[in-house]
Amino acid sequence: MISSLRLYSFRAYDEAELEFDPDFNRIVGKNGVGKTSLLEAVAHLGYGNSPWSGRTVDVIRSGSDFAVIHGIGATRKQDVKIKIKRGSRKEVYLREKRIPRMSELLGVFPITAVGPQEIELVKGSPSIRRKMLDSVLCQIDAVYTENLSRFKKLILDRNSALKGVRSGEMKGGHVLIDSIDENLAPAAAGVMEKRELLIRQLHAKSSEIYREMTGGRGGALELIYKPTVDVEDKSVGEIEQGYYNRLSARRKRDLDTGETVIGPHRDELYFGKDGEDMAR
């Protein structure tokens, strides 16, 4: 929980300092006074960036060279300061010490940002839904963050090797792909196992809330995880072996396209009501 927030040259704010109630806070004001800017500043403390702005420097107040966001929470660990400068890299400090990786910030202030654009979670592309899952899990599970980072790197390496073998420019490429697959499978399995668990938990809770909201007359809400390999009722070791086997079986087709088409980067999250896809 963020107990206090200090802003300097952030959006509409020249300087501002706020204290928050530990139980509930409501932000009220006329249009254009900075309500959304406050939420954006809070989101920076959780994510290290804005969920709504494309360019980081856009948050710097006109006429200023930098902006500062400083949040303090109830525990000693919850002291985050972010300095955003024009023409320079963002500086993030945790307990007054600059951190080299943004991943170290995740989980200090766990945050979920929800706004009108979240309709894209249902209507938008699968990548938006995967990004949401990653945003939640990376804040609460350091091992997931490591597995996801490793998977993303290895999938790029594998696709590069596939293209190299296909073009004939990479000698011994199959041996390299074998090595990549051996490391890719455990990372992918770690990601898929945690995603499946999270979706099961979200499905149970959201279905309960939806029934209460509709008095049981709104139909059945469904959240279903749809990975490219079978993960249901399987251990992480079984998921790893299953994914490795699929990679091996599909290699010729992957070589034809120069792309790996199975794995967490192709997962889908299904939103349904009474068996109908809500994305339609």
Buried (B, 14 or more C-beta within 10 A) or exposed (E): EBBEBBBBBBBBBEEBEBEBEEEEEEEEEEEEEBBBBBBBBBBBBBBBBBBBBEEBBEBBBEEBEBBBBBBBBEEEEBBBBBBBBEEEEBBBBBEEEEBEEEBBBBBBBEBEBEEEEBEEBBEBEBEBBBBBBBBBBBBEBEEBBBBBBBBBBBBEBBBBBBBBBBEEEBEEBEEBBEBBBEBBBBBBBBBBBBBBBBBBEBBEEBBEEBBEEEEEEEBEBBBEBEBBBEBEEBEBEBBBBBBBEBBEEBBEEBBEEBEBEBBBBBBBBBBBEEEEEEBE
